[in-house]
């Protein structure tokens, strides 16, 4: 009977950990299983690019849904955020075509607690999503200019902390996820600085993070058994940056910025 209880408890911990992981994953480059036909993904990716181009976006903040919405914590609608930069893209046959390059912070597949800065393209970005929906923030033209200056400078890489946590506290330097890195780059552009202390001071003063509404037990066991969930950078209830909180921040302080949600055309 005692063995049965131990097995039951172990299984309970396992499912708690798995559910905690499922609630947050979506920032890996591979993304997971393919849920849509290639032509559906390509069509949607082109629609996202066309939407950004029609808005005259040279730099935009782009988000995807990496997990089914019913598995995400309350208040979190997107799981991965990156910068979309209008570029001249070289095709496999050597042609140069206009399009958007996506500047990502991705966690490694074999070391999920470590991240890398990787550039890919909209079809790659949406390849393995379970829901074809995109969040886009089009910053003001002035902020786009400043963002482009940061993205093409050493500051972009200097602001990268490779120690990854899915629930990284945006106000500390311990860990970083894709949304915190995005926020740091935005702040660097706004204040035209590479000083991380200045960036964090202003984030604390002006940015409102998202509470992570997942039970403490799940987070506790998640941090024990999964290397990409850390809680040591949270002194109180955990908070993190999200696409929605970044969108709200920009809509408030970059008043001509615009937020758009893109969905597939009705079939």
HULINNOR-V123498 format. One record per residue. N is the residue number from 1. RES is the residue in three letters. SS is DSSP state (H for helix, E for strand, L for the rest). NEAR is the number of other C-alpha atoms within 8 Angstrom. Layout:
# HULINNOR-V123498
n-><N/N>
res-><RES/RES>
ss-><SS/SS>
near-><NEAR/NEAR>
This chain:
# HULINNOR-V123498
n-><1/2/3/4/5/6/7/8/9/10/11/12/13/14/15/16/17/18/19/20/21/22/23/24/25/26/27/28/29/30/31/32/33/34/35/36/37/38/39/40/41/42/43/44/45/46/47/48/49/50/51/52/53/54/55/56/57/58/59/60/61/62/63/64/65/66/67/68/69/70/71/72/73/74/75/76/77/78/79/80/81/82/83/84/85/86/87/88/89/90/91/92/93/94/95/96/97/98/99/100/101/102/103/104/105/106/107/108/109/110/111/112/113/114/115/116/117/118/119/120/121/122/123/124/125/126/127/128/129/130/131/132/133/134/135/136/137/138/139/140/141/142/143/144/145/146/147/148/149/150/151/152/153/154/155/156/157/158/159/160/161/162/163/164/165/166/167/168/169/170/171/172/173/174/175/176/177/178/179/180/181/182/183/184/185/186/187/188/189/190/191/192/193/194/195/196/197/198/199/200/201/202/203/204/205/206/207/208/209/210/211/212/213/214/215/216/217/218/219/220/221/222/223/224/225/226/227/228/229/230/231/232/233/234/235/236/237/238/239/240/241/242/243/244/245/246/247/248/249/250/251/252/253/254/255/256/257/258/259/260/261/262/263/264/265/266/267>
res-><UNK/UNK/UNK/UNK/UNK/UNK/UNK/UNK/UNK/UNK/UNK/UNK/UNK/UNK/UNK/UNK/UNK/UNK/UNK/UNK/UNK/UNK/UNK/UNK/UNK/UNK/UNK/UNK/UNK/UNK/UNK/UNK/UNK/UNK/UNK/UNK/UNK/UNK/UNK/UNK/UNK/UNK/UNK/UNK/UNK/UNK/UNK/UNK/UNK/UNK/UNK/UNK/UNK/UNK/UNK/UNK/UNK/UNK/UNK/UNK/UNK/UNK/UNK/UNK/UNK/UNK/UNK/UNK/UNK/UNK/UNK/UNK/UNK/UNK/UNK/UNK/UNK/UNK/UNK/UNK/UNK/UNK/UNK/UNK/UNK/UNK/UNK/UNK/UNK/UNK/UNK/UNK/UNK/UNK/UNK/UNK/UNK/UNK/UNK/UNK/UNK/UNK/UNK/UNK/UNK/UNK/UNK/UNK/UNK/UNK/UNK/UNK/UNK/UNK/UNK/UNK/UNK/UNK/UNK/UNK/UNK/UNK/UNK/UNK/UNK/UNK/UNK/UNK/UNK/UNK/UNK/UNK/UNK/UNK/UNK/UNK/UNK/UNK/UNK/UNK/UNK/UNK/UNK/UNK/UNK/UNK/UNK/UNK/UNK/UNK/UNK/UNK/UNK/UNK/UNK/UNK/UNK/UNK/UNK/UNK/UNK/UNK/UNK/UNK/UNK/UNK/UNK/UNK/UNK/UNK/UNK/UNK/UNK/UNK/UNK/UNK/UNK/UNK/UNK/UNK/UNK/UNK/UNK/UNK/UNK/UNK/UNK/UNK/UNK/UNK/UNK/UNK/UNK/UNK/UNK/UNK/UNK/UNK/UNK/UNK/UNK/UNK/UNK/UNK/UNK/UNK/UNK/UNK/UNK/UNK/UNK/UNK/UNK/UNK/UNK/UNK/UNK/UNK/UNK/UNK/UNK/UNK/UNK/UNK/UNK/UNK/UNK/UNK/UNK/UNK/UNK/UNK/UNK/UNK/UNK/UNK/UNK/UNK/UNK/UNK/UNK/UNK/UNK/UNK/UNK/UNK/UNK/UNK/UNK/UNK/UNK/UNK/UNK/UNK/UNK/UNK/UNK/UNK/UNK/UNK/UNK/UNK/UNK/UNK/UNK/UNK/UNK>
ss-><L/H/H/H/H/H/H/H/H/H/H/H/H/H/H/H/H/H/H/H/H/H/H/H/L/L/L/E/L/L/L/L/L/L/L/L/L/H/H/H/H/H/H/H/H/H/H/H/H/H/H/H/H/H/L/L/L/L/E/E/E/E/E/E/E/L/L/L/H/H/H/L/L/L/L/L/L/L/L/E/E/E/E/E/E/E/E/E/E/E/L/L/L/L/L/E/E/E/E/E/E/E/E/E/E/E/E/L/L/L/L/L/L/E/E/E/E/E/E/E/E/H/H/H/H/L/L/L/L/L/E/E/E/E/E/E/E/E/L/L/H/H/H/H/H/H/H/H/H/H/H/L/L/H/H/H/H/H/L/L/L/L/E/E/L/L/L/L/L/L/L/L/L/L/L/E/L/H/H/H/H/H/H/H/H/H/H/H/H/H/H/L/L/L/L/H/H/H/H/H/H/H/H/H/H/H/L/L/L/E/E/L/L/L/L/H/H/H/H/H/H/H/H/H/H/L/L/L/L/L/L/L/L/L/L/L/L/L/E/E/L/L/H/H/H/H/H/H/H/H/H/H/H/L/L/L/L/E/E/E/E/E/E/L/L/L/L>
near-><4/5/6/7/8/8/8/8/8/8/8/8/9/8/8/11/14/9/10/12/11/10/10/11/11/10/12/10/9/6/11/6/6/9/7/8/7/7/6/8/13/9/8/11/11/9/9/11/11/8/8/12/9/7/7/6/11/9/13/14/13/12/13/15/17/15/15/9/7/4/9/12/9/6/5/10/9/13/16/13/15/14/12/13/12/11/8/9/10/9/8/5/5/6/7/8/8/8/9/13/13/13/12/12/13/12/14/12/8/4/7/11/12/11/13/9/10/8/8/10/9/13/9/7/11/11/10/13/15/11/8/12/10/12/14/13/12/14/14/11/6/6/11/13/8/11/12/10/9/13/10/7/7/8/9/11/7/7/11/9/9/9/10/15/13/11/13/17/14/13/7/8/7/7/13/17/12/13/12/13/12/11/10/11/13/9/12/13/13/8/7/8/8/9/7/7/6/8/14/12/8/10/11/9/6/7/10/7/10/11/8/11/6/8/6/6/6/12/13/9/11/14/12/7/7/9/10/11/13/11/11/5/10/9/6/4/7/11/13/13/14/13/14/9/12/11/10/8/12/11/12/7/6/11/8/7/11/9/10/8/8/9/8/8/4/3/2>
